Amino acid sequence: MGNDGGSIPTRRELVKSSAAALSTTQVKEIQTEQQEHYWSTCALSHQPLHFPVVSDALGTLYNKDALLDYLLNVGKEGGEVEKEELERRGEAFKDRLRSLRDVVELQFQTEGARGSQRWICPVTGKHLGPGTRAVYLVPCGHAFGETVFKEMPGDVCLLCNEPYTAENIIPILPTFQTDKDRLELRFKGLKSQGLTHSLKKAPGAGKKRKKTATVQEATVPEAPLKPTQTKSEKPESNIKNADTASLTAKVLAEQEERNKRRKLGANDNVKSMFSNKNGMDEKHLDFMTRGFSIPANAKR
């Protein structure tokens, strides 16, 4: 190739060797490096993890102070820009981090000196970190090795006796797609129920449900009347308890009777203010005395 025009090189001559596919060992090494980074670094601030540590619905780890700074800054002037930068830097947080109710503070058991502490399973004593499948419970936040719940299944935490369900066993930094899909499904289910990751009510969820119920009540049509039922008649009660139904019917009947008396018969006190012509002649009455009894022999 002397640029003399004597030959035109082909790709085969220029590229001596094609890029080889990564081997299984290389893929595992890359995954291990990623896991070491996620287990030691806050996904929000990219600073080393330190206590207290919190986790969201997908098992991601954060420093609690970094999360507080994030929640306080988002919503201020320029806060949305910072949120976009954080999403580009790492995890796409979206609706996962709206308040402290969306995270659970993890309770890790540690061993070793303060400068070289490491997290361990309180039951098996094994190291919790890259290369191990660790989980924590909601809502208490105690962390264990996953093998503990396979060998000793139960429904209460082994450390604090807090009850839990199988769906509330959250993998920490899951690597398998099945675990990720399960956590995504759980997150959507809790959101539809107005709950957060910590099983607390989501802010504003009660108002939304109340508003929805009001709209539904306003759009519910009136029940059609039976052929033998007039509009003034009350529909039959749906109360299943016989004693309660009879008592309710009695109270309603008494109330209806009082309403009828109030409409048809005037009050005695008001009625006494007007004359009912008890033998009185109209010629003895004028516009000033009409409605009052005047003795027949009274002088006018």
C-alpha positions in Angstrom: 0.0 0.0 0.0 2.4 2.7 -1.0 -0.3 5.0 -2.3 1.0 4.5 -5.8 -2.3 3.2 -7.1 -1.0 -0.2 -7.7 -3.4 -2.0 -5.4 -6.7 -1.4 -3.5 -6.7 -3.0 0.0 -9.8 -4.9 1.0 -11.3 -5.1 4.5 -10.0 -8.6 5.0 -6.4 -7.2 4.6 -7.0 -4.2 6.9 -8.8 -6.0 9.7 -6.6 -8.8 10.7 -8.9 -10.3 13.4 -12.6 -9.8 14.1 -14.0 -9.0 17.5 -14.5 -12.2 19.4 -17.7 -12.8 21.5 -17.2 -12.5 25.2 -16.7 -15.8 27.0 -18.8 -16.9 29.9 -15.9 -16.1 32.3 -15.6 -12.6 30.9 -19.3 -12.0 31.3 -19.2 -13.1 34.9 -16.3 -10.9 35.6 -18.1 -7.9 34.2 -21.2 -8.7 36.3 -19.1 -9.1 39.4 -17.5 -5.7 38.8 -20.9 -4.1 38.4 -22.2 -5.8 41.5 -19.2 -4.6 43.5 -19.9 -1.1 42.4 -23.6 -1.2 43.3 -22.9 -2.9 46.7 -20.5 -0.2 47.7 -21.8 3.0 45.9 -25.0 5.0 46.4 -27.0 4.9 43.1 -28.2 8.5 43.7 -25.1 10.4 44.7 -22.4 8.0 43.5 -20.7 8.3 46.9 -19.6 5.3 49.1 -22.5 3.7 50.9 -22.6 4.4 54.7 -25.3 4.0 57.4 -28.1 4.6 57.3 -28.8 2.7 54.0 -32.2 2.6 52.4 -33.6 0.5 49.5 -36.5 1.2 47.0 -39.0 -1.2 45.5 -36.5 -2.6 43.0 -33.8 -3.4 45.6 -31.5 -0.5 44.7 -29.3 0.9 47.6 -29.0 4.5 48.5 -27.6 6.6 51.3 -30.4 8.1 53.3 -28.9 11.5 53.5 -28.5 11.6 49.7 -32.1 10.6 49.3 -33.2 13.4 51.7 -31.2 15.9 49.7 -32.7 14.6 46.5 -36.3 14.9 47.8 -35.7 18.4 49.1 -34.1 19.7 45.9 -36.6 18.2 43.5 -39.5 20.7 43.3 -37.3 23.8 43.9 -36.2 26.1 41.1 -33.8 24.1 39.0 -34.7 20.9 40.9 -36.1 19.1 37.8 -32.9 19.7 35.9 -31.0 18.0 38.8 -33.4 15.1 38.7 -32.8 14.6 34.9 -29.1 14.6 35.5 -29.4 12.0 38.2 -31.5 9.8 35.9 -28.9 10.1 33.2 -26.1 9.2 35.6 -27.6 5.9 36.8 -31.0 4.6 37.7 -34.1 5.9 36.0 -36.0 6.7 39.3 -39.3 7.8 37.7 -42.1 7.2 40.3 -40.0 5.1 42.7 -38.7 8.0 44.8 -41.4 10.4 45.8 -41.1 10.4 49.5 -39.4 8.5 52.4 -42.4 6.1 52.3 -41.1 4.8 49.0 -38.0 3.3 50.7 -37.2 1.0 53.6 -34.2 1.5 55.9 -32.1 -1.7 55.9 -31.0 -3.3 59.1 -27.6 -4.9 58.3 -25.6 -6.9 60.9 -22.0 -6.0 60.7 -18.7 -7.6 61.8 -15.1 -6.3 61.9 -13.6 -3.0 62.9 -15.2 0.3 62.1 -13.0 1.0 59.1 -13.3 -2.5 57.6 -16.9 -3.5 58.5 -18.8 -5.8 56.3 -22.4 -7.0 56.2 -23.2 -10.5 57.2 -26.3 -12.7 57.5 -27.4 -12.8 61.2 -28.4 -16.5 60.8 -25.7 -18.1 58.6 -22.9 -15.6 59.3 -22.1 -15.5 55.5 -21.0 -12.3 53.9 -23.7 -10.2 52.2 -22.4 -8.6 49.0 -21.3 -9.3 45.5 -21.7 -12.9 44.5 -24.3 -13.7 47.2 -28.1 -13.5 46.9 -29.3 -11.3 49.8 -32.8 -10.2 50.6 -34.6 -8.0 53.1 -38.0 -8.0 54.6 -40.7 -5.3 54.4 -41.6 -3.5 56.6 -38.9 -4.2 59.2 -35.9 -4.0 56.8 -33.8 -6.8 58.3 -31.4 -8.3 55.8 -30.6 -12.1 55.4 -29.1 -14.5 53.0 -31.7 -15.9 50.6 -31.0 -19.5 51.6 -32.4 -18.7 55.1 -36.0 -18.5 53.8 -35.6 -21.6 51.6 -34.4 -23.7 54.5 -36.5 -22.1 57.2 -39.7 -20.7 55.7 -42.0 -18.8 57.9 -44.2 -15.7 58.2 -42.4 -13.7 60.9 -39.0 -12.1 61.0 -36.4 -14.2 62.8 -35.0 -11.1 64.6 -38.0 -8.9 65.5 -41.0 -11.2 65.0 -42.6 -8.7 62.6 -45.0 -10.6 60.3 -44.4 -10.6 56.5 -45.6 -12.3 53.4 -43.7 -14.0 50.6 -44.1 -11.1 48.2 -42.5 -8.8 50.7 -39.2 -10.6 50.6 -37.2 -8.2 48.4 -33.9 -9.2 46.7 -31.1 -6.7 47.1 -29.7 -5.7 43.7 -31.3 -8.6 41.8 -29.4 -9.9 38.8 -32.0 -12.4 37.5 -34.7 -11.1 35.2 -37.4 -13.1 37.0 -36.7 -11.3 40.2 -36.8 -7.9 38.5 -40.1 -8.7 36.8 -41.6 -9.8 40.2 -40.5 -6.6 41.9 -41.9 -4.5 39.0 -45.2 -6.4 39.3 -45.3 -5.9 43.1 -44.6 -2.2 42.7 -47.5 -1.7 40.2 -49.8 -3.7 42.5 -49.0 -1.6 45.5 -49.4 1.6 43.5 -52.9 0.5 42.3 -53.9 0.0 45.9 -52.7 3.4 47.0 -49.7 2.0 48.9 -46.0 2.6 48.8 -43.0 0.2 49.0 -43.0 0.4 52.8 -46.7 -0.7 52.8 -47.7 2.8 54.0 -50.4 4.9 52.3 -49.2 7.0 49.5 -49.5 10.7 49.9 -52.8 11.9 48.4 -54.1 8.4 47.8 -57.0 8.8 50.2 -58.2 12.1 48.5 -58.0 10.4 45.0 -60.1 7.4 46.2 -62.6 9.8 47.9 -62.9 11.8 44.7 -63.4 8.7 42.6 -66.0 7.4 44.9 -67.9 10.7 44.8 -67.9 10.7 41.0 -69.1 7.1 40.9 -71.9 7.9 43.4 -72.9 10.9 41.2 -73.1 8.8 38.1 -75.0 5.8 39.6 -78.6 5.8 38.2 -81.6 5.5 40.4 -82.9 2.0 40.9 -86.1 1.4 38.8 -89.3 1.2 40.8 -91.3 -2.0 41.0 -94.6 -2.1 39.0 -96.5 -2.1 42.3 -94.3 0.6 44.0 -95.0 4.3 43.9 -92.3 6.9 43.9 -93.1 7.9 47.5 -92.6 4.4 48.8 -89.2 3.4 50.1 -87.4 0.5 48.5 -87.0 -2.6 50.4 -84.0 -2.7 52.8 -80.9 -4.7 51.9 -80.0 -5.4 55.6 -79.5 -9.1 56.1 -79.7 -9.2 59.9 -83.4 -9.7 60.8 -83.2 -7.8 64.1 -81.4 -4.9 62.6 -83.8 -4.8 59.6 -86.9 -4.8 61.8 -85.5 -2.1 64.1 -84.6 0.1 61.1 -88.0 -0.4 59.6 -89.7 0.6 62.9 -87.5 3.8 63.1 -88.3 4.7 59.5 -92.0 4.2 60.0 -92.0 6.4 63.1 -90.1 9.1 61.3 -92.5 9.0 58.4 -95.5 9.2 60.7 -94.0 12.3 62.4 -93.4 13.9 59.0 -97.1 13.3 58.0 -98.3 14.8 61.3 -96.1 17.8 60.8 -97.4 18.4 57.3 -101.1 17.7 57.9 -101.7 19.0 61.4 -100.6 22.5 62.5 -98.9 23.1 65.8 -101.3 23.8 68.7 -99.5 26.9 69.8 -99.7 28.4 66.3 -103.3 27.2 65.9 -104.4 29.0 69.1 -103.4 32.4 67.6 -106.2 32.2 65.1 -110.0 32.1 65.6 -112.0 29.0 64.6 -115.3 30.8 64.8 -116.4 29.2 68.1 -120.0 30.6 67.8 -118.6 34.1 67.0 -120.3 36.2 64.4 -118.2 37.8 61.8 -119.8 41.2 62.3 -118.2 41.4 65.8 -114.8 41.0 64.2 -112.6 43.5 62.4 -109.1 43.4 61.0 -107.6 44.2 64.4 -109.4 41.7 66.4 -109.8 38.9 63.9 -108.4 35.7 65.4 -109.1 36.6 69.0 -112.2 35.9 71.1 -114.2 39.0 72.1 -117.0 38.8 74.7 -120.4 39.3 73.2 -121.4 42.0 75.7 -118.2 44.0 75.3 -118.6 47.7 74.3 -117.1 48.6 71.0 
